[in-house]
Amino acid sequence: MDYIILSAVLGITALYLAISYDIACQWRINWESRMTDMPDHMKLNLQEITVRCGLPVWHAAAHERECQAQNSLSYMVGAGRTDGEGIERTWSDLNPLGWATKEMGLGAREDALEDKIDHHNFEKNINQGTTLPKKLILAIDERDRQVEAFKEVDRTLKKELRAEWQKRIDEWVADPTKPNPYVLEGDKGQSEAAIRLELTQEEAKEASTGGARLHGSSVTSFLTAGLQLEGAQRRVRREVKGRTLLAADHSQKLADMRVAFFTKLGKFRKLQAVYMPGAVKELEAEEDQRDPELPPAKAEDVLIFLPSGLRRATREAGCRPGLVGKEELLREGQCRDSLQVLRSQLHTKKHLVDWRDAGVVGQRAATRANTLFERVGERVDAEASKYREARKALIALRGAQQCIEWRELKAADIQLDEERDVDARARRKLGNIGSKRFRQQGPALSSKEKRLSWIWTAAGGPGEDEMGLHDSVRVEWSKAKARKERWEEEVQLLREEMKRVLRFLRWKALWWEEQRGARREQISVALRAGLDAYAARQAAGLRDMVRRFKTSWDTSAVTAVRTALVDDALLMQGMAAFDLASTHSGAGVDNTEDAEGAAEEDGSAGEDM
């Protein structure tokens, strides 16, 4: 990969180099030291060139969220609103060649691939006249939306606060090892395992100072056993719910799971009598009320009776001191862990769906893929169930008003965060413009975005204080500013690209004109005439392309082009010489008037379409 990248930029003079790569976060590590092994003529002077690496938007979903934030193209200065997936879009055009050429010889296959790629590039070039204005229309529309959105956030801030946050962004851009301004500061809350470890350490400290454990087990161990029983109970419920007609082997598996549950429950009841005398009374009352003619409750229906499962009065009088508070902490950890796993599994599920739809052929492979997909779906359902039970228990312990941060998880909330950015839809459209499926469509303007599920923004901690709220506003302001700046850059880049398209076409046409009569000393008159005619034909085709592009581009695009003509005096001289040569050849178009009137018309032309 090092050799490929250095070869791609060989001979290019640049002060800033932006690289999008699926594993850029790993590849860029030790890149400077690896570059010392390359030939001298390929090495980059990193003292003069700024190199930034980012993750393509779709591929970034497979990375950790911290990695995504650190390497997001959305926060890369100068990247515009590219999604970094442009190279991947060519596969839809090239993939059919894999089947068409697999039985060819090496030479024939190479020729076929080269012809197809040349045709792909040619189509892209001749369609720039329609592709670029479509992109510009969309970019201008989205830029205006993001500018207004940023103003709404920015106008409420004090000048000092704004300056402080801007300084933080500038420091991170200069040194990415500094705190990322686009993520919330500090810990988002402890996991269940971390909370359990902390409670165990506290109990060990109490024991060393004279405190004794009851029944040889700590409070944390007792509660952990109860939570594990709940997990086993959820698994039994999923097994029962997942099959309507139970096969013999599955029935045996279900029976074994129920036996294992009751074995663990018996041991738990002994500890429960020590730590939760009130639960024993509840169990006795429940048994007295049960109809003796009915069979005992099944494993999936048994009430475990942790403190959250008791009435408030029973909980206060019938539980050991500290038991309720520790269950609260563990329930918080459960909620936090469940959301984290849920987010991860949703990304996995989306990846499997794309893989199955794109590359799985045949009934056998499709069956295997669907089986894997269903397993991930079951894991998603399991974590959702775990979160709902943990949240219900936490509300029972604290009350609904103290658990506002842990929101109700509905089926509609369990969705992938594809619309994480409010401009995600416009960004995808921008990347797709120019592909075959979009060439016949106009540049649809932005519309209402899909609402982002709260599970992707849950900080995972209870009760945001004033500083937490302050930090959330800072992150939102930073992201809004980044979106505004990236779309402003996108408009600038598109206008510059439109300028350079015409500049290149004019230069290339002039180059073809110069080939007429060049290096033709030892050839026949007929061949020389044919070569000159070919050069004239190429020049005429390029001039015609310039004419069509300028005709199809709107006022704002023409304004951008004319600005380039006025700004570049050397280019003006070359264009004048080219126009003069075109006039003599009779095949050109007189663009001198365009150049001479550019400055006058620029002043009156509107900026946007």
Secondary structure, DSSP 4 states (H G I P E B T S, - for coil): -HHHHHHHTTT---SEEEEE-TTHHHHTTTHHHHHTTS-GGG---TTT-EEEEEB-HHHHTTS-HHHHHHTBGGGSTT-TT--S-HHHHTHHHHHHHHHHHTTS-HHHHHHHHHHHHHHHHHHHHHTHHHHHHHHHHHHHHHHHHHHHHHHHHHTTS-HHHHHHHHHHHHHHHH-TTSPPTTS--S-----HHHHHHHHHHHHHHHHHTT---BTTB-HHHHHHHHHHHHHHHHHHHHHHHH-SS--HHHHHHHHHHHHHHHHHHHHHHHHHHHH-HHHHHHHHHHHHHS-TTSPPPPGGG-----GGGS-HHHHHHSS-TTHHHHHHHHHHHHHHHHHHHHHHHHHHHHHHHHHHHHH--SHHHHHHHHHHHHHHHHHHHHHHHHHHHHHHHHHHHH-GGGGTTS----GGG----TT-STTHHHHHHHHHTTSGGGTTS--PPP-PPPPPPGGGT--S-S---HHHHHHHHHHHHHHHHHHHHHHHHHHHHHHHHHHHHHHHHHHHHHHHHHHTTTT-TTS-HHHHHHHHHHHHHHHHHHHHHHHHHHHHS-HHHHHHHHHHHHH-HHHHHHHHHHHHHHHHHT-----HHHHHTHHHHHHHS-S--
